Amino acid sequence: MTERMIHRYAEPDEAGLELLRVAMERLSLSARAYSRILKVARTIADLAGSDRVLSPHLAEAIGYRNLDRGDWAERGI
């Protein structure tokens, strides 16, 4: 999925954008991680039968991203 496609098909609502902004700051995620989270959230939304990427989809994708990081066990999550 290209950046243009991400903005077209995986653009979250305002609440989702705020959730993503907070996660980016707290977890010190990169711009690449931002795109990956949106792609995974789009997939989760598709599996849920949703036309839009909503906050619960983003929260789940952020959780998966957190597990993908190598130091998750050391952070006590």
MMTF fields as JSON, N, C-alpha, C and O atoms, coordinates in Angstrom:
{
  "mmtfVersion": "1.0.0",
  "mmtfProducer": "UNKNOWN",
  "numBonds": 307,
  "numAtoms": 308,
  "numGroups": 77,
  "numChains": 1,
  "numModels": 1,
  "chainsPerModel": [1],
  "groupsPerChain": [77],
  "chainIdList": ["A"],
  "bondAtomList": [4, 2, 8, 6, 12, 10, 16, 14, 20, 18, 24, 22, 28, 26, 32, 30, 36, 34, 40, 38, 44, 42, 48, 46, 52, 50, 56, 54, 60, 58, 64, 62, 68, 66, 72, 70, 76, 74, 80, 78, 84, 82, 88, 86, 92, 90, 96, 94, 100, 98, 104, 102, 108, 106, 112, 110, 116, 114, 120, 118, 124, 122, 128, 126, 132, 130, 136, 134, 140, 138, 144, 142, 148, 146, 152, 150, 156, 154, 160, 158, 164, 162, 168, 166, 172, 170, 176, 174, 180, 178, 184, 182, 188, 186, 192, 190, 196, 194, 200, 198, 204, 202, 208, 206, 212, 210, 216, 214, 220, 218, 224, 222, 228, 226, 232, 230, 236, 234, 240, 238, 244, 242, 248, 246, 252, 250, 256, 254, 260, 258, 264, 262, 268, 266, 272, 270, 276, 274, 280, 278, 284, 282, 288, 286, 292, 290, 296, 294, 300, 298, 304, 302],
  "bondOrderList": [1, 1, 1, 1, 1, 1, 1, 1, 1, 1, 1, 1, 1, 1, 1, 1, 1, 1, 1, 1, 1, 1, 1, 1, 1, 1, 1, 1, 1, 1, 1, 1, 1, 1, 1, 1, 1, 1, 1, 1, 1, 1, 1, 1, 1, 1, 1, 1, 1, 1, 1, 1, 1, 1, 1, 1, 1, 1, 1, 1, 1, 1, 1, 1, 1, 1, 1, 1, 1, 1, 1, 1, 1, 1, 1, 1],
  "groupList": [{"groupName": "MET", "atomNameList": ["N", "CA", "C", "O"], "elementList": ["N", "C", "C", "O"], "formalChargeList": [0, 0, 0, 0], "bondAtomList": [1, 0, 2, 1, 3, 2], "bondOrderList": [1, 1, 2], "singleLetterCode": "M", "chemCompType": "L-PEPTIDE LINKING"}, {"groupName": "THR", "atomNameList": ["N", "CA", "C", "O"], "elementList": ["N", "C", "C", "O"], "formalChargeList": [0, 0, 0, 0], "bondAtomList": [1, 0, 2, 1, 3, 2], "bondOrderList": [1, 1, 2], "singleLetterCode": "T", "chemCompType": "L-PEPTIDE LINKING"}, {"groupName": "GLU", "atomNameList": ["N", "CA", "C", "O"], "elementList": ["N", "C", "C", "O"], "formalChargeList": [0, 0, 0, 0], "bondAtomList": [1, 0, 2, 1, 3, 2], "bondOrderList": [1, 1, 2], "singleLetterCode": "E", "chemCompType": "L-PEPTIDE LINKING"}, {"groupName": "ARG", "atomNameList": ["N", "CA", "C", "O"], "elementList": ["N", "C", "C", "O"], "formalChargeList": [0, 0, 0, 0], "bondAtomList": [1, 0, 2, 1, 3, 2], "bondOrderList": [1, 1, 2], "singleLetterCode": "R", "chemCompType": "L-PEPTIDE LINKING"}, {"groupName": "ILE", "atomNameList": ["N", "CA", "C", "O"], "elementList": ["N", "C", "C", "O"], "formalChargeList": [0, 0, 0, 0], "bondAtomList": [1, 0, 2, 1, 3, 2], "bondOrderList": [1, 1, 2], "singleLetterCode": "I", "chemCompType": "L-PEPTIDE LINKING"}, {"groupName": "HIS", "atomNameList": ["N", "CA", "C", "O"], "elementList": ["N", "C", "C", "O"], "formalChargeList": [0, 0, 0, 0], "bondAtomList": [1, 0, 2, 1, 3, 2], "bondOrderList": [1, 1, 2], "singleLetterCode": "H", "chemCompType": "L-PEPTIDE LINKING"}, {"groupName": "TYR", "atomNameList": ["N", "CA", "C", "O"], "elementList": ["N", "C", "C", "O"], "formalChargeList": [0, 0, 0, 0], "bondAtomList": [1, 0, 2, 1, 3, 2], "bondOrderList": [1, 1, 2], "singleLetterCode": "Y", "chemCompType": "L-PEPTIDE LINKING"}, {"groupName": "ALA", "atomNameList": ["N", "CA", "C", "O"], "elementList": ["N", "C", "C", "O"], "formalChargeList": [0, 0, 0, 0], "bondAtomList": [1, 0, 2, 1, 3, 2], "bondOrderList": [1, 1, 2], "singleLetterCode": "A", "chemCompType": "L-PEPTIDE LINKING"}, {"groupName": "PRO", "atomNameList": ["N", "CA", "C", "O"], "elementList": ["N", "C", "C", "O"], "formalChargeList": [0, 0, 0, 0], "bondAtomList": [1, 0, 2, 1, 3, 2], "bondOrderList": [1, 1, 2], "singleLetterCode": "P", "chemCompType": "L-PEPTIDE LINKING"}, {"groupName": "ASP", "atomNameList": ["N", "CA", "C", "O"], "elementList": ["N", "C", "C", "O"], "formalChargeList": [0, 0, 0, 0], "bondAtomList": [1, 0, 2, 1, 3, 2], "bondOrderList": [1, 1, 2], "singleLetterCode": "D", "chemCompType": "L-PEPTIDE LINKING"}, {"groupName": "GLY", "atomNameList": ["N", "CA", "C", "O"], "elementList": ["N", "C", "C", "O"], "formalChargeList": [0, 0, 0, 0], "bondAtomList": [1, 0, 2, 1, 3, 2], "bondOrderList": [1, 1, 2], "singleLetterCode": "G", "chemCompType": "PEPTIDE LINKING"}, {"groupName": "LEU", "atomNameList": ["N", "CA", "C", "O"], "elementList": ["N", "C", "C", "O"], "formalChargeList": [0, 0, 0, 0], "bondAtomList": [1, 0, 2, 1, 3, 2], "bondOrderList": [1, 1, 2], "singleLetterCode": "L", "chemCompType": "L-PEPTIDE LINKING"}, {"groupName": "VAL", "atomNameList": ["N", "CA", "C", "O"], "elementList": ["N", "C", "C", "O"], "formalChargeList": [0, 0, 0, 0], "bondAtomList": [1, 0, 2, 1, 3, 2], "bondOrderList": [1, 1, 2], "singleLetterCode": "V", "chemCompType": "L-PEPTIDE LINKING"}, {"groupName": "SER", "atomNameList": ["N", "CA", "C", "O"], "elementList": ["N", "C", "C", "O"], "formalChargeList": [0, 0, 0, 0], "bondAtomList": [1, 0, 2, 1, 3, 2], "bondOrderList": [1, 1, 2], "singleLetterCode": "S", "chemCompType": "L-PEPTIDE LINKING"}, {"groupName": "LYS", "atomNameList": ["N", "CA", "C", "O"], "elementList": ["N", "C", "C", "O"], "formalChargeList": [0, 0, 0, 0], "bondAtomList": [1, 0, 2, 1, 3, 2], "bondOrderList": [1, 1, 2], "singleLetterCode": "K", "chemCompType": "L-PEPTIDE LINKING"}, {"groupName": "ASN", "atomNameList": ["N", "CA", "C", "O"], "elementList": ["N", "C", "C", "O"], "formalChargeList": [0, 0, 0, 0], "bondAtomList": [1, 0, 2, 1, 3, 2], "bondOrderList": [1, 1, 2], "singleLetterCode": "N", "chemCompType": "L-PEPTIDE LINKING"}, {"groupName": "TRP", "atomNameList": ["N", "CA", "C", "O"], "elementList": ["N", "C", "C", "O"], "formalChargeList": [0, 0, 0, 0], "bondAtomList": [1, 0, 2, 1, 3, 2], "bondOrderList": [1, 1, 2], "singleLetterCode": "W", "chemCompType": "L-PEPTIDE LINKING"}],
  "groupTypeList": [0, 1, 2, 3, 0, 4, 5, 3, 6, 7, 2, 8, 9, 2, 7, 10, 11, 2, 11, 11, 3, 12, 7, 0, 2, 3, 11, 13, 11, 13, 7, 3, 7, 6, 13, 3, 4, 11, 14, 12, 7, 3, 1, 4, 7, 9, 11, 7, 10, 13, 9, 3, 12, 11, 13, 8, 5, 11, 7, 2, 7, 4, 10, 6, 3, 15, 11, 9, 3, 10, 9, 16, 7, 2, 3, 10, 4],
  "groupIdList": [1, 2, 3, 4, 5, 6, 7, 8, 9, 10, 11, 12, 13, 14, 15, 16, 17, 18, 19, 20, 21, 22, 23, 24, 25, 26, 27, 28, 29, 30, 31, 32, 33, 34, 35, 36, 37, 38, 39, 40, 41, 42, 43, 44, 45, 46, 47, 48, 49, 50, 51, 52, 53, 54, 55, 56, 57, 58, 59, 60, 61, 62, 63, 64, 65, 66, 67, 68, 69, 70, 71, 72, 73, 74, 75, 76, 77],
  "secStructList": [7, 7, 2, 2, 2, 2, 2, 2, 2, 1, 7, 5, 7, 2, 2, 2, 2, 2, 2, 2, 2, 2, 2, 2, 2, 2, 2, 6, 7, 7, 2, 2, 2, 2, 2, 2, 2, 2, 2, 2, 2, 2, 2, 2, 2, 2, 2, 6, 6, 7, 1, 1, 5, 7, 2, 2, 2, 2, 2, 2, 2, 2, 2, 2, 2, 2, 2, 2, 1, 6, 6, 6, 6, 6, 6, 6, 7],
  "xCoordList": [0.844, 0.0, 0.902, 1.764, 0.7, 1.496, 0.993, -0.075, 1.76, 1.351, 0.035, -0.825, -0.112, -1.355, -2.547, -3.618, -2.357, -3.429, -3.731, -4.888, -2.692, -2.903, -3.798, -4.743, -3.496, -4.293, -5.704, -6.624, -5.879, -7.215, -8.061, -9.244, -7.45, -8.226, -8.054, -8.858, -7.033, -6.765, -6.728, -6.165, -7.306, -7.298, -8.257, -9.453, -7.738, -8.602, -9.43, -9.169, -10.425, -11.22, -10.428, -9.289, -11.015, -10.304, -9.857, -8.734, -10.723, -10.367, -9.216, -8.329, -9.234, -8.162, -6.84, -5.785, -6.905, -5.686, -5.071, -3.85, -5.923, -5.416, -4.795, -3.738, -5.439, -4.896, -3.537, -2.593, -3.442, -2.201, -1.113, 0.048, -1.479, -0.514, 0.058, 1.266, -0.799, -0.353, 0.565, 1.601, 0.189, 1.019, 2.381, 3.403, 2.391, 3.651, 4.586, 5.784, 4.04, 4.854, 5.321, 6.507, 4.396, 4.729, 5.662, 6.517, 5.494, 6.301, 7.497, 8.274, 7.642, 8.738, 8.809, 9.851, 7.688, 7.608, 8.021, 7.889, 8.512, 8.971, 7.82, 6.719, 8.103, 7.123, 6.813, 5.687, 7.799, 7.582, 6.623, 5.761, 6.774, 5.869, 4.441, 3.486, 4.296, 2.986, 2.283, 1.114, 3.005, 2.433, 2.087, 1.035, 2.956, 2.698, 1.47, 0.664, 1.334, 0.175, -1.101, -2.088, -1.093, -2.28, -2.607, -3.78, -1.601, -1.84, -2.458, -3.404, -1.925, -2.46, -3.874, -4.752, -4.097, -5.427, -6.434, -7.587, -6.012, -6.898, -7.279, -8.43, -6.312, -6.589, -7.56, -8.488, -7.348, -8.241, -9.646, -10.625, -9.755, -11.061, -11.733, -12.939, -10.96, -11.508, -12.06, -13.155, -11.302, -11.75, -13.0, -13.808, -13.151, -14.328, -15.507, -16.605, -15.279, -16.341, -16.623, -17.72, -15.644, -15.814, -15.255, -14.195, -15.986, -15.517, -14.445, -13.63, -14.448, -13.509, -12.588, -12.935, -11.41, -10.493, -10.907, -10.862, -11.308, -11.787, -10.775, -9.809, -11.009, -10.092, -9.804, -8.646, -10.81, -10.499, -9.553, -8.725, -9.681, -8.792, -7.363, -6.406, -7.235, -5.915, -5.312, -4.119, -6.131, -5.631, -5.082, -4.032, -5.787, -5.313, -4.011, -3.084, -3.944, -2.733, -1.554, -0.432, -1.792, -0.726, -0.244, 0.954, -1.17, -0.79, 0.096, 1.08, -0.24, 0.603, 1.967, 2.984, 1.992, 3.267, 4.135, 5.351, 3.506, 4.225, 4.851, 5.982, 4.136, 4.67, 5.785, 6.675, 5.736, 6.736, 8.1, 9.128, 8.101, 9.36, 10.104, 9.494, 11.398, 12.209, 12.283, 12.57, 12.036, 12.203, 10.912, 10.888, 9.834, 8.531, 8.528, 7.841, 9.256, 9.272, 9.981, 9.648, 10.943, 11.708, 10.949, 11.275, 9.935, 9.194, 8.055, 7.401, 7.812, 6.779, 5.36, 4.459, 5.162, 3.83, 3.077, 1.926],
  "yCoordList": [-1.162, 0.0, 1.241, 1.389, 2.108, 3.329, 4.376, 4.216, 5.434, 6.52, 7.14, 7.464, 7.299, 7.862, 6.967, 7.459, 5.659, 4.719, 4.732, 4.616, 4.874, 4.942, 6.13, 6.004, 7.281, 8.48, 8.365, 8.998, 7.582, 7.429, 6.393, 6.62, 5.248, 4.138, 3.9, 3.191, 4.472, 4.185, 5.434, 5.408, 6.508, 7.751, 7.619, 7.403, 7.747, 7.596, 8.851, 9.918, 8.701, 9.846, 10.684, 10.346, 11.764, 12.674, 11.976, 12.185, 11.15, 10.43, 9.465, 9.299, 8.837, 7.923, 8.64, 8.138, 9.82, 10.615, 11.022, 11.007, 11.384, 11.769, 10.561, 10.683, 9.41, 8.182, 7.864, 7.518, 7.979, 7.705, 8.714, 8.339, 9.981, 11.013, 10.726, 10.834, 10.367, 10.063, 8.841, 8.835, 7.818, 6.608, 6.914, 6.4, 7.748, 8.102, 8.793, 8.509, 9.691, 10.414, 9.507, 9.485, 8.761, 7.933, 6.782, 6.412, 6.219, 5.059, 5.439, 4.575, 6.719, 7.216, 6.458, 5.924, 6.427, 5.707, 6.603, 7.825, 6.0, 6.726, 6.949, 6.427, 7.725, 7.943, 6.635, 6.413, 5.796, 4.482, 3.646, 2.954, 3.71, 2.988, 3.508, 2.732, 4.824, 5.447, 4.81, 4.433, 4.699, 4.094, 2.629, 2.163, 1.917, 0.497, 0.303, -0.598, 1.153, 1.062, 1.306, 0.594, 2.301, 2.575, 1.412, 1.098, 0.775, -0.375, -1.534, -2.167, -1.81, -2.903, -2.549, -3.411, -1.3, -0.869, -1.008, -1.369, -0.725, -0.885, -2.352, -2.668, -3.244, -4.676, -5.111, -5.877, -4.625, -4.956, -4.443, -5.145, -3.218, -2.668, -3.517, -3.759, -3.967, -4.836, -6.13, -6.567, -6.735, -7.979, -7.775, -8.689, -6.569, -6.237, -5.797, -5.569, -5.677, -5.252, -3.762, -3.326, -2.98, -1.533, -0.814, -1.166, 0.191, 1.001, 1.993, 2.425, 2.356, 3.358, 2.747, 1.766, 3.341, 2.954, 3.739, 4.969, 3.013, 3.626, 3.44, 2.689, 4.127, 4.076, 2.655, 2.344, 1.781, 0.414, -0.334, -1.133, -0.074, -0.7, -0.19, -0.963, 1.109, 1.699, 1.201, 0.906, 1.108, 0.626, -0.794, -1.112, -1.633, -3.004, -3.013, -3.756, -2.196, -2.131, -1.599, -2.078, -0.62, -0.087, -1.166, -1.287, -1.946, -3.053, -4.062, -4.532, -4.395, -5.316, -4.706, -5.397, -3.423, -2.74, -2.754, -2.931, -2.567, -2.594, -3.966, -4.056, -5.02, -6.377, -6.651, -7.46, -5.977, -6.177, -5.617, -6.043, -4.676, -4.085, -5.096, -5.821, -5.144, -6.155, -6.062, -7.067, -4.897, -4.736, -4.769, -4.315, -5.298, -5.259, -5.98, -5.537, -7.061, -7.806, -7.027, -7.174, -6.21, -5.446, -4.221, -3.689, -3.773, -2.578, -2.864, -1.935, -4.126, -4.466, -4.27, -3.968, -4.442, -4.272, -5.582, -5.666],
  "zCoordList": [0.0, 0.0, 0.0, 0.866, -0.955, -1.063, -0.065, 0.525, 0.117, 1.013, 0.554, 1.372, -0.732, -1.278, -0.941, -0.586, -1.052, -0.728, 0.769, 1.173, 1.588, 3.031, 3.367, 4.147, 2.777, 3.053, 2.502, 3.018, 1.483, 0.892, 1.629, 1.882, 1.974, 2.517, 4.014, 4.618, 4.615, 6.022, 6.886, 7.981, 6.424, 7.194, 8.377, 8.184, 9.599, 10.775, 11.049, 10.493, 11.91, 12.329, 13.333, 13.655, 13.825, 14.739, 16.017, 16.477, 16.594, 17.818, 17.549, 18.386, 16.392, 16.016, 15.815, 16.201, 15.207, 15.012, 16.348, 16.51, 17.298, 18.622, 19.329, 19.948, 19.242, 19.826, 19.208, 19.919, 17.917, 17.213, 17.587, 17.747, 17.725, 18.115, 19.504, 19.714, 20.437, 21.8, 21.789, 22.454, 21.045, 20.965, 20.354, 20.809, 19.326, 18.67, 19.665, 19.696, 20.47, 21.447, 22.576, 22.908, 23.167, 24.331, 23.998, 24.803, 22.811, 22.429, 21.561, 21.157, 21.278, 20.433, 19.109, 18.731, 18.43, 17.161, 16.002, 16.073, 14.953, 13.771, 12.787, 12.961, 11.767, 10.705, 9.975, 9.531, 9.86, 9.236, 10.073, 9.532, 11.396, 12.287, 12.143, 12.192, 11.965, 11.759, 10.556, 10.634, 9.46, 8.25, 8.467, 8.03, 9.128, 9.388, 10.272, 10.04, 11.285, 12.168, 11.375, 11.56, 10.497, 9.684, 8.753, 8.552, 8.188, 7.314, 8.084, 7.613, 9.265, 10.081, 10.554, 10.57, 10.936, 11.355, 10.221, 10.459, 8.99, 7.835, 7.666, 7.367, 7.857, 7.763, 8.858, 8.6, 10.072, 11.188, 10.897, 11.149, 10.367, 9.999, 8.928, 8.989, 7.956, 6.908, 7.501, 7.145, 8.402, 9.027, 9.876, 10.038, 10.417, 11.22, 10.352, 10.861, 9.04, 8.133, 8.18, 7.833, 8.604, 8.725, 7.498, 6.981, 7.051, 5.926, 6.353, 5.538, 7.642, 8.157, 9.201, 9.859, 9.342, 10.403, 11.646, 11.66, 12.683, 13.911, 15.038, 14.903, 16.137, 17.277, 17.771, 18.049, 17.891, 18.338, 17.379, 17.818, 16.096, 15.118, 15.319, 15.279, 15.532, 15.769, 17.077, 17.14, 18.118, 19.407, 19.278, 19.836, 18.552, 18.346, 17.541, 17.864, 16.503, 15.681, 16.483, 16.323, 17.339, 18.189, 19.143, 19.398, 19.667, 20.538, 19.834, 20.405, 18.611, 17.843, 17.571, 17.629, 17.276, 17.019, 18.272, 18.196, 19.412, 20.671, 20.904, 21.382, 20.575, 20.722, 19.726, 19.989, 18.583, 17.533, 17.928, 17.403, 18.841, 19.287, 20.143, 20.928, 19.996, 20.661, 22.156, 22.807, 22.744, 24.17, 24.967, 26.111, 24.393, 25.06, 26.396, 27.316, 26.539, 27.793, 28.895, 30.071, 28.528, 29.504, 30.016, 31.077, 29.266, 29.649, 30.619, 31.094, 30.915, 31.874, 31.38, 32.162, 30.089, 29.511, 29.609, 29.179]
}
